[in-house]
Amino acid sequence: MINLNKLAVGLDGKEIEGAYIGKIVAQALISTPKGDALKFWYWATKMYQGESLDLDPTDTQILTNFIKDNETMSILVKAQALECFK
């Protein structure tokens, strides 16, 4: 289970109000023109609502690569999102 329903933390160690990692990743998923539209939409809907994702290893790798390769998310968010996969 992967749960991205966490507030991002700034460099000062304080939570960034309203900056939920899952919502940021969800917005990136639905904004991309490439990828599996139905799968990305389903994941985005669940993450935006704060729900966990139950992904098989292949889908976990797809989502991990999406986060790593995304050019709209900051390193601050990417790193904290990827930490959720550990």
C-alpha positions in Angstrom: 0.0 0.0 0.0 1.3 3.4 -0.9 -0.2 6.5 0.9 0.8 9.9 -0.3 -1.7 11.7 1.9 1.0 13.6 3.8 1.8 17.3 4.0 5.0 18.3 2.3 7.7 19.6 4.6 9.8 22.6 3.7 13.5 23.0 4.1 12.9 24.5 7.5 11.3 21.2 8.7 7.8 22.7 9.0 4.8 21.3 7.2 3.6 23.4 4.2 0.0 24.2 4.8 -2.3 22.7 2.2 0.6 21.1 0.3 -0.5 17.4 0.3 1.9 15.3 -1.7 -0.9 13.0 -3.0 -2.9 16.0 -4.3 0.2 17.4 -6.0 1.0 14.0 -7.6 -2.6 13.6 -8.6 -2.7 17.0 -10.4 0.5 16.1 -12.2 -1.0 12.7 -13.3 -4.1 14.2 -14.8 -2.2 17.0 -16.4 0.2 14.8 -18.5 -0.7 14.1 -22.1 1.2 10.7 -22.0 0.6 7.5 -20.2 -2.3 5.2 -19.5 -5.2 7.7 -19.2 -7.6 5.4 -17.3 -5.0 4.2 -14.9 -3.6 7.6 -14.2 -7.1 9.1 -13.7 -8.0 6.3 -11.3 -4.8 6.7 -9.3 -5.2 10.5 -9.3 -8.8 10.3 -8.1 -7.8 8.0 -5.2 -4.8 10.1 -4.2 -6.7 13.4 -4.4 -9.2 12.0 -1.9 -6.4 10.9 0.4 -6.8 7.2 -0.2 -4.0 4.6 -0.4 -3.0 2.9 -3.6 -2.6 -0.9 -3.7 -0.2 -1.3 -6.6 1.5 -4.4 -8.0 5.3 -4.1 -8.6 4.8 -3.1 -12.3 2.4 -0.3 -11.4 4.6 0.8 -8.5 7.5 1.2 -11.0 5.3 3.1 -13.4 4.2 5.6 -10.7 7.8 5.9 -9.4 9.2 6.6 -12.8 6.4 9.1 -13.5 7.3 11.0 -10.3 11.0 10.9 -11.1 10.6 12.0 -14.7 7.9 14.7 -14.1 9.1 18.2 -15.1 6.4 20.1 -13.2 6.9 18.9 -9.7 9.7 20.3 -7.6 12.5 18.2 -6.1 11.1 19.0 -2.7 7.8 17.2 -3.6 9.4 14.5 -5.7 11.8 13.4 -2.9 9.1 13.3 -0.3 6.7 11.4 -2.6 9.4 8.8 -3.4 10.1 8.4 0.3 6.5 7.1 0.6 7.5 4.1 -1.6 10.0 2.8 0.9 
